[in-house]
Amino acid sequence: MLTTSVIPPHPALQDIVHNYSWCHSEEVSIQMTSAWVAHHDTSLCFFLEDVPRRQNYLNSEKVGEAIPPVCLFGLLTQRIGEITFAGKYKTFLIEFKPNGFYKLFGIPASEIANNLFPANAVMGKEVNQLYEQLLHASNVAEMVAYTDNFLISALSRQKTLYWNEGITRISQQLVTTFTNTDIVQYAFQANMSLRNFERRFTEQVGTSPKLFCRLLRFNAAVQGKITQPQKSWTDVAYECGYYDTMHLIKEFKQFAQASPTAFFQENAWMLAESFTTFERPLH
């Protein structure tokens, strides 16, 4: 079984980072396979023990390739394969807000969407130093402190990149509403033409506003079932804003290439994962 602690970032990073996650297995060694499905986040993951392997449906020669111990996961607009793991599971994950990675490192999210990369190939060797610090940290609080320092240092160097806070405001608004009923209005709120808004949104977030909303809704449905597995799919569909259960099934088949029931049969470990909240120390 996996236990995940969800940790808020430093207040200086609240517009950049959604949260940190510390995830580890209770057992000495575990085996699991996870569908590599559509997801709205850009994330930076540190594997602090054994590393998984990936089977990439879009690139058959990469079947069985080991994932780098420090890897950057881009936003995914489709299921692109599977990730398998055997060994001792310890990971520290940074989940960025919709355009947080772009704001922090100036790298378009659209260029890293639908794939994963060795983090140092994209972000430079400094990320390897953070990896070494996390490896030798004595507790979660130290991991959080090292990560805060790394990201705040990167933020202090990012002074010349043009930021339009309209993209930040609208993308974070979409995270809470999942609605794409009036993209024209969102462009107006961002003080942009519709064409410019959609272009900049795709560059900074990784996909179009409409598809991003669909990804958010799909991921909310998955998370809703994980946190309350006894809840019916009809209730999950209603709470996540789907028209009906058939609409939810259609989205699952596009983003996970499986029905909701088949998806969780394939990924049964998700329903056994437990979550805790890590309280940051007061400074």
C-alpha positions in Angstrom: 0.0 0.0 0.0 1.1 3.5 -0.8 0.9 6.4 1.7 1.0 9.9 0.4 1.5 13.1 2.4 0.3 16.2 0.7 2.3 19.3 1.6 1.6 23.0 0.8 4.5 25.0 -0.7 6.1 28.1 0.9 3.7 31.1 0.7 6.1 32.8 -1.8 5.4 29.9 -4.2 1.6 29.8 -3.9 1.0 31.1 -7.5 3.6 28.6 -8.8 3.2 25.3 -7.0 0.0 23.4 -6.2 1.6 21.2 -3.6 4.4 18.8 -2.8 3.7 15.1 -2.3 5.8 12.6 -0.4 4.7 9.0 -1.3 6.2 5.8 0.0 5.2 2.1 0.3 4.6 0.5 3.6 6.1 -2.8 2.4 9.8 -3.3 1.8 9.1 -4.2 -1.9 6.0 -3.8 -4.0 5.0 -4.5 -7.6 2.4 -2.4 -9.5 1.4 -1.3 -13.0 -0.2 2.1 -13.5 -1.9 3.4 -16.7 -0.1 6.5 -18.0 -3.3 8.4 -18.7 -4.3 12.0 -19.5 -3.5 14.5 -16.7 -3.6 18.3 -16.4 -0.5 18.8 -14.3 3.1 19.4 -15.1 5.1 17.7 -12.4 8.7 17.2 -11.3 9.3 13.8 -9.7 12.3 12.5 -7.6 12.5 8.7 -7.3 14.5 8.2 -4.1 14.8 4.4 -4.1 14.0 2.2 -7.1 12.8 3.7 -10.4 9.9 2.5 -12.5 9.9 1.5 -16.2 7.7 2.9 -18.9 6.0 1.4 -22.0 5.2 4.3 -24.3 2.5 3.5 -26.8 3.6 6.4 -29.0 7.1 5.2 -29.3 7.4 1.5 -29.5 11.2 1.4 -29.3 11.0 2.7 -25.7 9.2 -0.3 -24.4 10.7 -1.3 -21.0 12.9 1.8 -20.8 13.8 2.9 -17.2 12.5 6.3 -16.1 15.2 8.7 -15.0 15.5 9.1 -11.2 14.6 12.8 -11.6 12.1 13.3 -14.3 9.8 16.0 -15.6 6.3 14.9 -16.5 4.4 17.2 -18.9 0.7 17.6 -19.1 -0.9 14.7 -20.9 -3.8 15.0 -23.3 -4.2 11.2 -23.9 -3.2 7.9 -22.5 0.3 7.2 -23.8 1.3 4.0 -22.1 1.9 2.3 -18.8 4.4 2.6 -16.0 5.5 -0.5 -14.1 7.3 -0.6 -10.8 9.0 -3.3 -8.7 11.0 -2.5 -5.6 11.0 0.0 -2.8 8.8 3.0 -3.5 9.9 6.5 -2.3 9.1 9.6 -4.3 8.9 13.3 -3.8 6.8 15.1 -6.2 6.3 18.8 -7.1 3.0 19.5 -8.7 3.0 22.9 -10.5 -0.1 25.1 -10.9 -1.4 25.4 -14.5 1.3 27.8 -15.8 3.6 27.6 -12.8 6.4 25.7 -14.5 6.4 28.3 -17.4 6.5 31.2 -14.9 9.3 29.7 -12.9 11.6 28.4 -15.6 10.4 30.2 -18.8 10.0 26.9 -20.7 6.8 26.6 -22.6 4.6 23.9 -21.2 3.5 23.1 -24.7 7.0 21.9 -25.5 7.0 19.3 -22.8 3.4 18.1 -23.0 2.6 14.4 -23.7 6.0 13.1 -22.6 8.6 12.9 -19.8 12.1 14.1 -19.8 15.3 13.7 -17.7 14.9 16.9 -15.6 18.5 18.0 -15.9 18.2 18.0 -19.7 15.4 20.6 -19.5 16.2 22.5 -16.3 20.0 22.3 -15.9 22.3 20.6 -13.4 20.9 22.5 -10.4 18.1 20.0 -10.2 20.6 17.3 -9.6 21.8 19.1 -6.5 18.3 19.1 -5.1 18.0 15.4 -5.8 21.1 14.8 -3.7 19.7 16.9 -0.9 16.4 14.9 -0.9 18.3 11.6 -0.9 20.2 12.5 2.2 17.4 14.4 4.1 16.6 12.9 7.5 12.9 13.7 7.4 10.1 15.2 5.3 10.5 18.7 6.9 14.1 18.8 5.5 12.8 17.7 2.1 10.3 20.5 2.1 12.9 23.1 3.2 15.4 22.1 0.5 12.6 22.2 -2.2 11.4 25.6 -1.1 14.9 27.0 -1.3 15.5 25.5 -4.7 12.2 26.9 -6.2 12.5 30.3 -4.4 16.0 30.7 -5.8 14.7 29.9 -9.3 11.9 32.4 -8.8 14.4 35.2 -7.8 16.3 34.7 -11.0 13.2 34.8 -13.2 12.9 38.6 -13.7 12.9 39.2 -17.4 10.2 36.8 -18.6 6.9 38.5 -19.6 4.1 37.3 -17.4 0.5 38.0 -18.2 -1.2 37.4 -14.9 -4.5 37.1 -16.8 -3.4 33.6 -17.8 -2.5 32.7 -14.2 -5.9 34.1 -12.9 -8.0 32.4 -15.5 -6.2 29.0 -15.5 -6.5 28.8 -11.7 -10.1 29.8 -11.9 -10.7 26.9 -14.3 -9.1 24.5 -11.8 -12.0 25.2 -9.4 -14.9 25.4 -12.0 -14.0 23.0 -14.8 -16.2 25.1 -17.1 -15.3 26.2 -20.6 -18.7 27.7 -21.5 -17.4 31.1 -22.4 -13.8 31.3 -23.6 -14.5 34.7 -25.1 -15.3 36.0 -21.7 -12.1 34.5 -20.2 -10.1 36.2 -23.0 -11.8 39.5 -22.1 -11.0 39.1 -18.4 -7.4 38.5 -19.4 -7.4 41.7 -21.5 -6.5 39.7 -24.7 -8.0 38.9 -28.0 -9.5 35.4 -28.2 -6.7 34.3 -30.6 -3.9 35.7 -28.4 -5.5 34.3 -25.2 -5.7 30.8 -26.7 -2.2 31.0 -28.1 -0.6 32.1 -24.8 -2.8 29.7 -22.7 -1.6 26.8 -24.8 2.0 28.0 -24.6 2.0 28.5 -20.8 -0.4 25.7 -19.7 0.3 23.0 -22.3 -3.0 22.7 -24.2 -6.1 24.8 -25.2 -8.5 26.2 -22.6 -11.3 23.8 -23.7 -9.2 20.7 -23.6 -7.7 21.8 -20.3 -11.2 22.0 -18.7 -12.0 18.5 -19.9 -8.7 17.2 -18.4 -9.5 18.9 -15.1 -13.0 17.3 -15.0 -11.6 13.8 -15.9 -9.0 14.0 -13.2 -11.6 15.3 -10.7 -13.7 12.2 -11.4 -10.7 9.9 -10.9 -9.8 11.6 -7.6 -13.4 11.6 -6.5 -13.6 7.9 -6.9 -10.3 7.4 -5.1 -11.2 9.4 -2.1 -14.8 8.0 -1.9 -14.7 4.5 -3.6 -18.2 3.7 -2.3 -19.7 6.6 -4.3 -21.6 5.6 -7.5 -20.4 6.7 -10.9 -23.7 8.5 -11.4 -22.9 10.7 -8.3 -19.3 11.2 -9.5 -20.5 12.3 -12.9 -23.0 14.7 -11.4 -20.5 16.3 -9.0 -17.9 16.7 -11.6 -20.2 18.5 -14.1 -20.8 15.7 -16.7 -24.2 15.7 -18.4 -24.8 12.1 -17.4 -22.9 8.8 -16.8 -22.6 8.1 -20.5 -20.8 11.4 -21.0 -18.3 10.4 -18.2 -17.8 7.0 -19.8 -17.1 8.6 -23.2 -14.4 10.9 -21.6 -12.8 7.9 -19.8 -12.6 6.0 -23.0 -10.8 9.0 -24.7 -8.4 9.9 -21.9 -7.8 6.4 -20.3 -8.8 4.1 -23.2 -11.0 2.2 -20.7 -14.4 2.5 -19.1 -14.4 3.9 -15.5 -14.9 0.4 -14.0 -12.2 -1.2 -16.2 -9.8 1.6 -15.4 -10.0 1.0 -11.7 -9.9 -2.8 -12.1 -6.6 -2.2 -14.0 -5.3 0.3 -11.4 -6.8 -1.3 -8.2 -3.8 0.0 -6.2 -5.2 3.5 -6.4 -8.2 2.6 -4.2 -5.8 1.3 -1.6 -3.7 4.5 -1.4 -4.0 6.5 1.8 -3.5 10.3 2.1 -2.4 12.4 4.9 -1.8 16.2 5.2 1.6 17.4 6.3 1.5 20.6 8.4 4.3 23.0 7.6 6.3 24.3 10.6 5.6 27.9 11.5 8.5 30.3 10.9 
